[in-house]
Amino acid sequence: MDRNYINIATTGLSLKVLDELKTLIRKLISNEYSINWVNISNSHIDLLLINENFFDSDNIQNILQKKRCPYLKITKTPSQNGYQLNEHTLHLPLEKVESLLDWLQINLLSYLNQETTAVVADLSNEPLLIDDKFIRNLHSPEHAKLYLFDDKGTLAIIDNRTQMAWLEPSRQQTQTNQSFDFTFAKTSDFTKVSRKKNYYLQDWLWNLIWHSKNFGNLATEDKYFKIDHWPQPYQKEYRKVSLQLSACFIQGAKITDVANQLNVSIDDVLRFVTACLMANNGKFISANKCAYAPNSYLENSNTDNHFFKNFIGKIRRRFGL
């Protein structure tokens, strides 16, 4: 099954030129493809449109080298050879669209049509491109409504200002992988989700990543981490371990200390921390800011063990778990 969306990024273009290109490209590309206009920092770009004056900058050259995507330099300078599209340079205004259509077919659409399910399956083996900047952009209040998707299609539309999420009906209990991405939500995107029920954004994102066991971790074993809020697992079988981990990390704790103390696999602890990071719940801290002391909950201490069980019991009753 071929991929049915195209991510296009732009940089250095005026609003007038950008609107002209958006209209033109939408007319030239079949409606079988959904076009996502994404930020240049997006982890997956299929086509980059660049103001010719910015092309030689170190930033643009680094992006082209890293992402290796097709690109077009946009200029209003007349072509010396009379061609409005020459190699990777597009001269505006475009009088005949056939040259651009041919370029898109050769440099973009033919490549997309060759992508198969096997390529999609290999995504799980690619290096994780999600980083701190990706997470900041995902949760930025300036990015009010975002469309979230992965290689299986629509996940949700989120609103960072109201902290709400609206889900694609068939993916309410789902997982994702390294293809997880987002772009600004268009009006047409709202037809892909159900607005009959909204979800609290932080809880939904935490559950999404927690259930994604093949999701790359943003955490490493030797780090110290502190959460701001107690995650709320949707499924009962995960509530006990979540409460135990939360009771440690709400104080600030070293990841390996928590895994050893609770006898929880390091992979599960890393997945918990990764889910919290993606949900914008907590941050890495220095060792001297940690209040959690592993020896205070040693299993061979009946008094401390009794205290810990009572503490967890009170928390569970408080949240009705």
N, C-alpha and C positions, 0 to 999 in steps of 0.2 A: 504493500500500500504506500503510495507516494505521499510525502508531506504536503499539507494543503494550506500552509501559511508562509509568508515571506517577511522577514524582519529587515527593515530599511532604516539606516541611521543617516543623519545629516549633520553637517557642521559648517558654520560660517556663512550660512545663506540667509538673506533677508526674508521676512515674512511673505512678501509679494512673490519672490522667486520660489520659495518653498511651496506656497499654495499652487502656483502654476505647475510645478513638478508633480505635486501630489495628484492634481486633476489629470495631468497628462499620463502619468504612469498607471493610474487606476483604469483609464480608458484602454491602455495598451495591454494590460495583463488580464488574463481571463478571470472571471468571477469565481472560478473554482478555487482560486487562491485568496485567502484573507491576507490583507497587507497590514502589518503592524509597524507603525512609525515609532522607533525605539531610540533611546538615548545612546550616544556614542560609547558610553561605558558598559552597555549591555554585553553580557557574556556570549551572545550568539547574534552575529550580524551577517545577513546574506548579501547586502549591497550597501555601499557607503557612498553618499553624495557629498562632495567637498567643494567649498569655494576655492577656486584655483590659487588664490593668494595665500591660502593656508597650507597648501599641499606639501611644501618642503619643510614645514615645521617638524621638530623632533617628535612632538607628541603624535602627529598624524602618521609619520613614518614608523613609529613604534607600534601603533595600532595596526597598520597595514601588515607589518611584519609578523605580529602576533596572531592576528585573526585570519590573515590570508584570504580575504574576501574580495570579490569584484568591486571596482570603484569607478566613479565618474568624476572628473574635475569639471566644475561648472564655471563658465565664464561668459561675460557679455562682450568680450573682445571679438571682432570679426575674424573668421578663419582666413589665413593667408592662401590656402589652397582651394578655398571655396566649399569645402566639406563642412557641414554643420556638426557632424560627429566624426572625429578623427581619432582612432585608437581609443584612448580613455578620456578624451576631452569633448565636452558637449558645449556648443556655442548657442547661446540664447539671443533673441527668441527663435524658436525652432519652427521653420516654415513647413517642412515635410517630415512627418512623423515616421516614415518607413525606415529611415536609418536607425532611429532609436529602437523601434520594434525589433529590427534584425539584431541589434546589439544585445538587447535584453534576452532574446531567444538563444543566442549563442553563448553569452557569458553568464546568464543567470538561470533561465528556465530549463535549458537542456541539462544543466547540472542537477537541478532539483528533481527533474523527472527520472534521473538515474538513481536517486536515493531509494533504497529498499528497506524492507523490514529488518534485514540483517544489519544495516547501518544503524538503525534505531536501537537494536539490541546491544550494539557495541557501546552505546552511550555510557553504560554503567562502568565501562573500563577506562573512560576518559578522565583526565585529571580534573578535580573539582575546581570550578572557576568562581564559585560563590565565595565572597570575601567580606570584610567589614564594610567596604564601600557599597557593595551590593545590598547588604542588610540595611544600611542607613538610608539608601534610596528607596528600598521597599517600604520603610516606615516613615518616610519624610512627610510631615503635614502639608508641605507644598505640593506633594503628589496625591491630591485628594482621592481620586478614584482610579484604581489600577485594575487591569485585567490580568489574572494569573492563569498560567497554562503550563503544560509540559508536552512530552512527545505523544501522549495519549489524548491530548485535546484540552478543553476548558476545565479549569479547576474552580475558579471563583472570581467574583469582582469584590474588591475590598474598598472601604472608605476609611482612610487614615484619620480623618477629622472626627468621625463619629465612632471609630473603632468597631465597625460592623463588617461582616462578610456575608455575601450571598452566593450560594453554591450551585454548581451544575447538579441537577437532581440525581443523576445516576452515580455521582461521585461524593456522596455525603460521608461515607465511611471508606476512605481511600488512602493511598500512599502515593509517593512520587519518587523521583530520582534526580540525578544531576542535570536533567533537562529542564528542571523547574525554572521558570522565568516569568517576567512580567513586562507590561507596557501600559501606556495610558489607555484607559477604558474609553471606547467610543459608544455612542448611543446604541448602535446595532449590537454591541456586545451584551447588552442587558437582556436580549432575547435568548441568550445562551444559558442564563441562570434563572433560578426561581427566587422570587422576592416574597413568597408566602411566609417564609421564616428567615430571620436573620440570626447570625451567630456572632458571639463576641470574638473579635479578631484574634486577640492574643491566645485565647483558649483553643480556637480552631487551628491556628498555625502550629501551636505546640503539639496538638494531637496528630496533625498531618505528618510532621517530621518524626514524632515519636514512633509512629507506625511504619515509617519508611526505613526499614532495617538495612537496606542497601544504600542509604543516603550517606555521602561522605561526611566525616566528622570535621567540625571546625575547631575541636578541642584536642589537646594532647594531655597525656597522663600526668605530666609533672606540673601542671598549672593549678592555680587557685581560683575559685569561682564563687560568686555570691549572687543569689537570685533576689529579685525585688518583690515578687508575688508567688504565692503557692499555685503551681499548675493544677488544672482541673481535668483529669482524664475522663473521657466519655465512657470508657468501658470499666466495669467494676473490678475485673481481674488485675488491672494495673494500678488501682488506687492505693493499695498497701505499699508497694515499692515506691510509688511516687511520693507518698507521705514521708516515708523513711528518708528518701533522698532530699526532699524539700526541707525536712527538719535539720539536716546537716548544712545544706547550702544556703539556707536563709541566714545562717550565722557567718557564712564565708568559710570555705573549707578547701583543702587540697584534694584533688580528684582521686588520687591513689589511696589516700587515707580513708575516704568515704567507702570506696570499693572494698578495702580490706576490713573495715569496721563492720559493715553491714553484710559482708560475704555476698556481695552482688558482683556479677562479672564486670570487668572494666569496660567491655563493649557497651553494656547497658548504661553504665554511668556516663560514658562519653556521649551516648545517644541522648540521654537526658539533658546534658549540658548543651549539646548541639541544638536540640529542640527549643531550649530556653533562649539561646542566642538568636535563633531564627524568629522566635516570637517576641523579640525585643524585651526579654525578661531576664535582666541580670548582666553582669560583666565580669571580666577577669580582674583580679585584684592582686595586690602584693601579699606576701606571707604575713607581714606584721598587721594586716587589717583583718585577719581571720580570727573569729571568736570560737570556732569549733575546735574542741580538744578531743581527739580520738580516745584517749584513755578514760575520759569521763563516762564512756558508754561500753566499756569492755564487757564482753559476754560472761567472763568469769567472776564478775562482781554482781552478786545478787541484788544489792541495794541499787546500784546504778542501772541494772537491767530492769528492775521493777519500776524505777523512775521513768526510764525511756518508754516502757510499755504504757504507763499511765499517761505520759505526755502525748504519745501517738493516739491513745484512746480519746483523750480530750479533743484533739484536733479533729478526729473522725466524727465525733458527736457534734462538734461545732458546725461542720460542713454537711452534716447529715449523710455521711458515707457509711 
